[in-house]
Amino acid sequence: MMSDCLFCKIIAGEIPSAKVYEDDAVYAFRDIAPMAPVHVLVVPKQHIASADGITPENSAYVARIFEVIPKIAAAEGLTNGYRVITNCGEDACQSVKHLHFHILGGKKLPDQMA
C-alpha cells in the first residue's frame, strides 16, 4: 500500500466509497464521476501503478480482476454488454497512479473514442 495513493486509501477504508465487490485481492467501487449509467472501478488490493507495472510476481491480481469483472457486470444487470477500459500514463489521462479497470455499461456506448 502506498500512503499517498487515493485508491490505496479507499481500499484501506480511509476514504469512503460505494463498494460493489471485495475479496482478498480485488476491490470494486462506483466511480464518483460516472461516464455511463453503470461505471464501476475495479482495482487490485496490491498497489500496482499502471499496466506498465504488471509483472510475473503480481499478474495474479490482474487475472483475478478479470475473473470477477463478469460477476460484477452480471450483478449490475449488464446483460447486453459492457466495456472494460484501463488508462496507462499521462497521454492516456491516467488520473490515479494505481492500476484500475473501468466497467462501463447500462446504455449503448459510442463505438469511437473521443
N, C-alpha and C positions, 0 to 999 in steps of 0.2 A: 504494500500500500504506500502511496506517495502522499505525504502530508498536505501538499498544496494542490492536489488533484480534485477537481469538483466531483467527478464520478466516484473516486475512492471515498470521498466524504459521504456521498449518497449511499454507497454500499455499506459503509460503517454505521449508517443511521444518524450521522451528524447533521445532515441536511435532509429535510423531509422530501419524500417523493410519493407518487401514486404507484405503488408496487403492483405489478401484474403477475410476476413469476419470480421464484427464487429457489435455488438449490445450492449445493456445496460449491459449485463452480461458476454459476451464472446468476445475474440479477437483471430483471427487466422492469421497466417503468415507463409511464406515459411521458411523452415529450411535452414540455411546458409551452411550446410554440408549434402546435401541430400543423403539418402541411397536408394532411388528409384527415377524413373522419376518424380513422384509426392510425395513430402514429406512436409506436412503441419503440423504445431504445433497449437494445439487448447488449449487455456488457459482460466481459469476463471479470470474475472477482479478483483475479491477479492483475496487477497493473501491467498492461502492455500499451505502449504509447500509440501505436498505429499498426496497420497491416505490415508495414516495413519491419516491425519488431517481432513478428511471428517467427519462432524458431522450433526446431525439433523438441526442445525442452518444454515449450509452452503451447504447442499446437493442439494439445488435447483440449484446452479451453475453447479453442475455436471450433473443434469438432463437436464438442458438447453444445455450443451455441447453435450450430446447425442441426443438431438433433432436437433441440427444444423449439426452434423457430416454428416448425409446422404445428406443434402443440399450442403455442401461443396464438398463432394465426387462427386455428380452429376455435379456440376458446373465445377469441374476439369476433367470431362469426364471419371470417374472411373466406367464405366458401367459393367465391367466384374469382379468386386470385388476389395476389398481393405482390409488392415489390420489396426486395431487401437491398439496402444500399449501405456502403461504408465509404467515408471520405478519408483520404490519406494525404496529409500535408497541406501546406499553405495554398497552393494553386487549386486544390480541391475543396477549399474552405473548411478544413477540419477545425472546428471551433474548440473542442475539448481534446486535449492530447492524451486520451485513453481510448483504446480501440472500442468501437461501438458500431452496432448494426441497427439501422432504421428499418422497422417493418411498417410499410405504408399500405393502406387499403381502405376499403369501405366505399369506394366510388371508382368509376372508370378513370384511370390515371393517364396523363398525356404520354404519347409514345415518343416524344422528343425531349431532350434535356433543354433547360432554359439557357 
